[in-house]
């Protein structure tokens, strides 16, 4: 079994870009860090609803080695609510088997 990471993209953004003081995370280097430090073979990056305006971000995440996962909402509901991917991560990861390590922004499994 290999290590996996489950990343809540919304909380990662809130904890960095929207923090005071704000800071920026280099997602390419972050993916390398996960691989080298925690031996993460598969990294899932959970997002809210798909927004075509952010296609460049989605493409970059995939290029860096993340598996991008979106939360499905109806069109009316999506515009009124944040992604709430926390529950998606919790319901998605047990189906992968293994052991969980839970961090504020990330969940690792091996």
N, CA and C atoms as a LAMMPS dump frame, in Angstrom:
ITEM: TIMESTEP
0
ITEM: NUMBER OF ATOMS
330
ITEM: BOX BOUNDS ff ff ff
-5.0000000000000000e+02 5.0000000000000000e+02
-5.0000000000000000e+02 5.0000000000000000e+02
-5.0000000000000000e+02 5.0000000000000000e+02
ITEM: ATOMS id mol type element x y z
1 1 1 N 0.837 -1.177 0
2 1 2 C 0 0 0
3 1 3 C 0.887 1.248 0
4 2 1 N 0.477 2.268 -0.709
5 2 2 C 1.281 3.494 -0.783
6 2 3 C 0.59 4.643 -0.044
7 3 1 N 1.381 5.64 0.342
8 3 2 C 0.846 6.797 1.048
9 3 3 C 0.03 7.663 0.107
10 4 1 N -1.053 8.225 0.658
11 4 2 C -1.923 9.116 -0.088
12 4 3 C -2.161 10.373 0.746
13 5 1 N -2.371 11.5 0.082
14 5 2 C -2.716 12.748 0.764
15 5 3 C -4.052 13.233 0.231
16 6 1 N -4.875 13.757 1.143
17 6 2 C -6.179 14.309 0.798
18 6 3 C -6.161 15.771 1.247
19 7 1 N -6.184 16.686 0.294
20 7 2 C -5.981 18.106 0.577
21 7 3 C -7.277 18.868 0.338
22 8 1 N -7.673 19.627 1.335
23 8 2 C -8.842 20.495 1.232
24 8 3 C -8.358 21.821 0.647
25 9 1 N -8.568 21.999 -0.647
26 9 2 C -8.066 23.185 -1.335
27 9 3 C -8.614 24.482 -0.782
28 10 1 N -9.888 24.467 -0.352
29 10 2 C -10.489 25.685 0.192
30 10 3 C -9.811 26.08 1.506
31 11 1 N -9.626 25.121 2.4
32 11 2 C -8.969 25.429 3.671
33 11 3 C -7.5 25.78 3.481
34 12 1 N -6.859 25.176 2.496
35 12 2 C -5.472 25.534 2.208
36 12 3 C -5.397 26.997 1.78
37 13 1 N -6.335 27.414 0.951
38 13 2 C -6.378 28.814 0.522
39 13 3 C -6.661 29.74 1.704
40 14 1 N -7.638 29.37 2.532
41 14 2 C -7.971 30.207 3.694
42 14 3 C -6.786 30.334 4.652
43 15 1 N -6.007 29.271 4.775
44 15 2 C -4.884 29.277 5.701
45 15 3 C -3.638 29.932 5.161
46 16 1 N -3.65 30.316 3.9
47 16 2 C -2.457 30.934 3.308
48 16 3 C -2.8 32.277 2.68
49 17 1 N -3.416 32.269 1.532
50 17 2 C -3.676 33.49 0.763
51 17 3 C -4.578 34.455 1.524
52 18 1 N -5.583 33.913 2.233
53 18 2 C -6.529 34.788 2.919
54 18 3 C -6.189 34.987 4.398
55 19 1 N -5.039 34.466 4.832
56 19 2 C -4.6 34.665 6.217
57 19 3 C -4.019 36.064 6.371
58 20 1 N -3.911 36.519 7.598
59 20 2 C -3.289 37.814 7.865
60 20 3 C -2.117 37.584 8.804
61 21 1 N -0.875 37.799 8.41
62 21 2 C -0.488 38.202 7.057
63 21 3 C -0.622 37.024 6.087
64 22 1 N -0.911 37.35 4.854
65 22 2 C -1.089 36.305 3.843
66 22 3 C 0.27 35.837 3.333
67 23 1 N 0.278 34.653 2.793
68 23 2 C 1.475 34.103 2.168
69 23 3 C 1.038 33.168 1.071
70 24 1 N 1.937 32.901 0.161
71 24 2 C 1.607 32.092 -1.002
72 24 3 C 2.351 30.765 -0.931
73 25 1 N 1.655 29.704 -1.259
74 25 2 C 2.266 28.385 -1.283
75 25 3 C 2.551 28.012 -2.741
76 26 1 N 3.737 27.525 -2.993
77 26 2 C 4.113 27.042 -4.319
78 26 3 C 3.631 25.592 -4.405
79 27 1 N 2.533 25.383 -5.124
80 27 2 C 1.903 24.06 -5.163
81 27 3 C 2.779 23.006 -5.836
82 28 1 N 3.62 23.4 -6.769
83 28 2 C 4.537 22.44 -7.393
84 28 3 C 5.551 21.942 -6.362
85 29 1 N 6.126 22.865 -5.607
86 29 2 C 7.083 22.482 -4.566
87 29 3 C 6.391 21.717 -3.435
88 30 1 N 5.153 22.088 -3.146
89 30 2 C 4.392 21.404 -2.118
90 30 3 C 4.185 19.929 -2.483
91 31 1 N 3.904 19.671 -3.756
92 31 2 C 3.708 18.287 -4.201
93 31 3 C 5.015 17.5 -4.068
94 32 1 N 6.129 18.117 -4.424
95 32 2 C 7.441 17.473 -4.271
96 32 3 C 7.718 17.202 -2.792
97 33 1 N 7.394 18.161 -1.941
98 33 2 C 7.574 18.006 -0.495
99 33 3 C 6.78 16.802 0.03
100 34 1 N 5.521 16.685 -0.394
101 34 2 C 4.701 15.547 0.034
102 34 3 C 5.331 14.228 -0.393
103 35 1 N 5.872 14.202 -1.592
104 35 2 C 6.499 12.987 -2.118
105 35 3 C 7.77 12.644 -1.335
106 36 1 N 8.628 13.645 -1.124
107 36 2 C 9.921 13.391 -0.489
108 36 3 C 9.823 13.209 1.022
109 37 1 N 9.028 14.019 1.695
110 37 2 C 8.948 13.977 3.158
111 37 3 C 8.041 12.839 3.652
112 38 1 N 6.886 12.656 2.992
113 38 2 C 5.899 11.688 3.465
114 38 3 C 5.707 10.502 2.521
115 39 1 N 6.481 10.467 1.452
116 39 2 C 6.413 9.367 0.476
117 39 3 C 5.001 9.217 -0.098
118 40 1 N 4.358 10.346 -0.374
119 40 2 C 3.004 10.357 -0.92
120 40 3 C 3.064 10.045 -2.409
121 41 1 N 2.452 8.945 -2.774
122 41 2 C 2.384 8.551 -4.183
123 41 3 C 1.183 9.19 -4.884
124 42 1 N 0.068 9.282 -4.173
125 42 2 C -1.16 9.819 -4.748
126 42 3 C -1.638 10.972 -3.874
127 43 1 N -1.856 12.133 -4.487
128 43 2 C -2.324 13.308 -3.755
129 43 3 C -3.619 13.813 -4.388
130 44 1 N -4.704 13.739 -3.625
131 44 2 C -6.002 14.227 -4.071
132 44 3 C -6.164 15.66 -3.597
133 45 1 N -6.546 16.543 -4.501
134 45 2 C -6.75 17.954 -4.179
135 45 3 C -8.228 18.241 -4.37
136 46 1 N -8.95 18.389 -3.266
137 46 2 C -10.393 18.581 -3.314
138 46 3 C -10.721 20.061 -3.448
139 47 1 N -11.587 20.347 -4.413
140 47 2 C -12.007 21.718 -4.699
141 47 3 C -13.512 21.812 -4.467
142 48 1 N -14.01 23.026 -4.469
143 48 2 C -15.46 23.23 -4.428
144 48 3 C -16.033 22.91 -5.798
145 49 1 N -16.966 23.692 -6.214
146 49 2 C -17.614 23.513 -7.506
147 49 3 C -16.675 23.924 -8.635
148 50 1 N -16.735 23.207 -9.747
149 50 2 C -15.925 23.548 -10.918
150 50 3 C -16.314 24.935 -11.413
151 51 1 N -15.313 25.749 -11.705
152 51 2 C -15.522 27.089 -12.243
153 51 3 C -14.574 27.255 -13.425
154 52 1 N -15.111 27.392 -14.632
155 52 2 C -14.246 27.486 -15.816
156 52 3 C -13.251 28.64 -15.764
157 53 1 N -13.504 29.65 -14.938
158 53 2 C -12.573 30.781 -14.816
159 53 3 C -11.259 30.356 -14.164
160 54 1 N -11.262 29.205 -13.484
161 54 2 C -10.068 28.734 -12.793
162 54 3 C -9.406 27.544 -13.495
163 55 1 N -9.686 27.387 -14.769
164 55 2 C -9.154 26.247 -15.517
165 55 3 C -7.623 26.196 -15.487
166 56 1 N -6.97 27.347 -15.516
167 56 2 C -5.5 27.365 -15.457
168 56 3 C -4.994 26.759 -14.149
169 57 1 N -5.664 27.057 -13.034
170 57 2 C -5.296 26.474 -11.749
171 57 3 C -5.47 24.96 -11.785
172 58 1 N -6.587 24.488 -12.304
173 58 2 C -6.848 23.048 -12.378
174 58 3 C -5.794 22.341 -13.227
175 59 1 N -5.457 22.954 -14.361
176 59 2 C -4.426 22.379 -15.235
177 59 3 C -3.079 22.317 -14.527
178 60 1 N -2.743 23.391 -13.804
179 60 2 C -1.466 23.415 -13.08
180 60 3 C -1.425 22.341 -12.004
181 61 1 N -2.489 22.211 -11.236
182 61 2 C -2.533 21.189 -10.191
183 61 3 C -2.302 19.797 -10.769
184 62 1 N -2.94 19.519 -11.9
185 62 2 C -2.763 18.213 -12.54
186 62 3 C -1.338 18.052 -13.056
187 63 1 N -0.775 19.104 -13.605
188 63 2 C 0.602 19.052 -14.093
189 63 3 C 1.58 18.781 -12.946
190 64 1 N 1.278 19.317 -11.756
191 64 2 C 2.147 19.122 -10.593
192 64 3 C 1.992 17.727 -9.991
193 65 1 N 0.974 16.989 -10.411
194 65 2 C 0.793 15.626 -9.929
195 65 3 C -0.364 15.409 -8.97
196 66 1 N -1.238 16.396 -8.819
197 66 2 C -2.421 16.242 -7.977
198 66 3 C -3.573 15.658 -8.797
199 67 1 N -4.415 14.889 -8.139
200 67 2 C -5.676 14.448 -8.735
201 67 3 C -6.727 15.426 -8.229
202 68 1 N -7.281 16.224 -9.133
203 68 2 C -8.224 17.274 -8.759
204 68 3 C -9.63 16.684 -8.716
205 69 1 N -10.308 16.915 -7.588
206 69 2 C -11.65 16.386 -7.378
207 69 3 C -12.58 17.543 -7.042
208 70 1 N -13.75 17.575 -7.683
209 70 2 C -14.714 18.658 -7.477
210 70 3 C -15.944 18.156 -6.744
211 71 1 N -16.589 19.069 -6.059
212 71 2 C -17.851 18.765 -5.395
213 71 3 C -18.976 19.116 -6.365
214 72 1 N -19.918 18.207 -6.514
215 72 2 C -21.034 18.445 -7.425
216 72 3 C -22.164 19.16 -6.704
217 73 1 N -22.665 20.224 -7.335
218 73 2 C -23.815 20.976 -6.839
219 73 3 C -24.711 21.285 -8.034
220 74 1 N -25.977 21.545 -7.748
221 74 2 C -26.834 22.077 -8.8
222 74 3 C -26.365 23.498 -9.076
223 75 1 N -26.686 24.032 -10.227
224 75 2 C -26.205 25.362 -10.609
225 75 3 C -26.657 26.432 -9.621
226 76 1 N -27.905 26.394 -9.167
227 76 2 C -28.398 27.398 -8.222
228 76 3 C -27.721 27.271 -6.867
229 77 1 N -27.514 26.066 -6.398
230 77 2 C -26.925 25.834 -5.09
231 77 3 C -25.451 26.204 -5.072
232 78 1 N -24.753 25.95 -6.158
233 78 2 C -23.31 26.198 -6.224
234 78 3 C -22.972 27.661 -6.015
235 79 1 N -23.798 28.557 -6.484
236 79 2 C -23.488 29.977 -6.359
237 79 3 C -23.76 30.525 -4.961
238 80 1 N -24.461 29.771 -4.121
239 80 2 C -24.84 30.254 -2.794
240 80 3 C -24.057 29.614 -1.664
241 81 1 N -23.237 28.641 -1.936
242 81 2 C -22.623 27.857 -0.868
243 81 3 C -21.172 27.574 -1.197
244 82 1 N -20.326 27.543 -0.162
245 82 2 C -18.936 27.155 -0.39
246 82 3 C -18.87 25.668 -0.68
247 83 1 N -17.714 25.181 -1.048
248 83 2 C -17.569 23.803 -1.491
249 83 3 C -17.877 22.737 -0.47
250 84 1 N -17.549 22.961 0.819
251 84 2 C -17.734 21.954 1.867
252 84 3 C -17.11 20.626 1.492
253 85 1 N -15.864 20.671 1.08
254 85 2 C -15.191 19.443 0.659
255 85 3 C -14.726 18.599 1.831
256 86 1 N -14.791 19.135 3.052
257 86 2 C -14.377 18.376 4.234
258 86 3 C -15.1 17.025 4.287
259 87 1 N -16.408 17.062 4.079
260 87 2 C -17.187 15.822 4.136
261 87 3 C -16.861 14.907 2.972
262 88 1 N -16.529 15.482 1.827
263 88 2 C -16.135 14.661 0.682
264 88 3 C -14.856 13.893 1.005
265 89 1 N -13.908 14.569 1.641
266 89 2 C -12.642 13.93 1.989
267 89 3 C -12.881 12.783 2.957
268 90 1 N -13.688 13.039 3.972
269 90 2 C -13.956 12.005 4.975
270 90 3 C -14.676 10.817 4.358
271 91 1 N -15.636 11.075 3.466
272 91 2 C -16.366 9.957 2.862
273 91 3 C -15.559 9.274 1.766
274 92 1 N -14.645 9.99 1.142
275 92 2 C -13.849 9.444 0.038
276 92 3 C -12.703 8.572 0.537
277 93 1 N -12.011 9.051 1.566
278 93 2 C -10.794 8.382 2.004
279 93 3 C -10.986 7.015 2.647
280 94 1 N -12.043 6.74 3.416
281 94 2 C -12.158 5.393 3.988
282 94 3 C -12.265 4.308 2.932
283 95 1 N -12.759 4.674 1.776
284 95 2 C -12.872 3.706 0.691
285 95 3 C -11.519 3.319 0.12
286 96 1 N -10.476 4.011 0.539
287 96 2 C -9.136 3.748 0.044
288 96 3 C -8.361 2.801 0.966
289 97 1 N -8.907 2.488 2.155
290 97 2 C -8.234 1.603 3.097
291 97 3 C -7.02 2.257 3.707
292 98 1 N -6.41 1.598 4.681
293 98 2 C -5.163 2.09 5.244
294 98 3 C -5.333 2.897 6.507
295 99 1 N -4.338 3.688 6.817
296 99 2 C -4.215 4.432 8.066
297 99 3 C -4.286 5.928 7.784
298 100 1 N -4.959 6.682 8.622
299 100 2 C -5.095 8.118 8.43
300 100 3 C -4.182 8.894 9.369
301 101 1 N -3.588 9.926 8.866
302 101 2 C -2.931 10.95 9.683
303 101 3 C -3.64 12.247 9.355
304 102 1 N -4.242 12.877 10.343
305 102 2 C -5.051 14.061 10.072
306 102 3 C -4.324 15.314 10.543
307 103 1 N -4.244 16.284 9.654
308 103 2 C -3.651 17.589 9.921
309 103 3 C -4.709 18.642 9.623
310 104 1 N -4.521 19.874 10.079
311 104 2 C -5.559 20.903 9.832
312 104 3 C -5.906 21.074 8.363
313 105 1 N -4.951 21.004 7.482
314 105 2 C -5.223 21.243 6.067
315 105 3 C -5.141 19.98 5.217
316 106 1 N -4.573 18.941 5.749
317 106 2 C -4.302 17.754 4.956
318 106 3 C -4.701 16.5 5.703
319 107 1 N -4.969 15.447 4.973
320 107 2 C -5.13 14.14 5.579
321 107 3 C -4.278 13.17 4.771
322 108 1 N -3.416 12.449 5.454
323 108 2 C -2.54 11.479 4.809
324 108 3 C -3.024 10.076 5.11
325 109 1 N -2.798 9.189 4.191
326 109 2 C -3.093 7.769 4.395
327 109 3 C -1.963 6.939 3.839
328 110 1 N -1.703 5.807 4.476
329 110 2 C -0.771 4.848 3.862
330 110 3 C -1.404 3.499 3.857
